[in-house]
Amino acid sequence: MSTIGDRIRSLHEELHEGVHLCAVSKFHPAEAVREAYDAGQRIFGESRVQELEAKIPELPSDILWHFIGHLQTNKVKKLISLRPAMIESVDSWRLLAAIDKEAEATGFVARVLLEVHVAEEETKTGFSHEEVLEYFGRQGFNDLKATHICGIMGMATNTDDEARIRSDFHRIADTFLAIRTLCGDSLIGFDTLSMGMSGDWRLAVDEGSNLVRIGSAIFGLRNY
Ligand SMILES: *Cc1c(COP(=O)(O)O)cnc(C)c1O
């Protein structure tokens, strides 16, 4: 049986230079995070504000916490007070504005990714390709006071169809590259493309991901 540490070390070996690993520790205890930390892992992903708040004081302060879950506007204040390294799951302009307002008020620069959806399912959260292109086309980010948009986060359709997963990642990468082309030098530090989870991260990296979010393949199955 491999341990959490073994799995972290083998992922670090397999991920090539420039592709970062976010170890998704949601629903797993602080001790599991500690094992991964001791194997050299520093970026961890959490999807609930309360759980993140509980874990932070139990763990080393040099951990870079990424928030990856759906964020309700009424939790923004608390999340910003926890000083996350990245909020990967900004899925509405209203949420972006709330983050920016709170970050400015508390003297913090929020680093965020915009979540885009490609899957046709109605329930998918996030922005469409057209919506984000329109925003960057008019340089909407110039209105932000204390928020830095560092890139895009996306998920492929939940399916066994590998061709479909690959084409979803391809489309998300397309959105990312289209924004960079559109904005050119007016957009600084827009360099993160977060795609890929336990079951599909190799395909995501093939399609250009430079941040993979891996949970169950490191920590095992979650008990919700
Ligand atoms: C839970 C979660 C992951 C990790 O999923 P695994 O399949 O366990 O690797 C990645 N990204 C997001 C947004 C998640 O909510």
The ligand as a Gaussian input file, in Angstrom:
#p B3LYP/6-31G(d) Opt

LIG

0 1
 C      -13.017000      18.100000      -5.222000
 C      -12.452000      18.894000      -6.330000
 C      -11.287000      18.481000      -6.997000
 C      -10.570000      17.177000      -6.699000
 O      -11.285000      16.102000      -7.201000
 P      -10.655000      14.615000      -7.220000
 O      -11.459000      13.903000      -8.249000
 O      -10.812000      14.069000      -5.856000
 O       -9.235000      14.737000      -7.605000
 C      -10.776000      19.303000      -7.982000
 N      -11.365000      20.465000      -8.315000
 C      -12.486000      20.897000      -7.707000
 C      -13.086000      22.200000      -8.114000
 C      -13.066000      20.135000      -6.706000
 O      -14.192000      20.562000      -6.114000

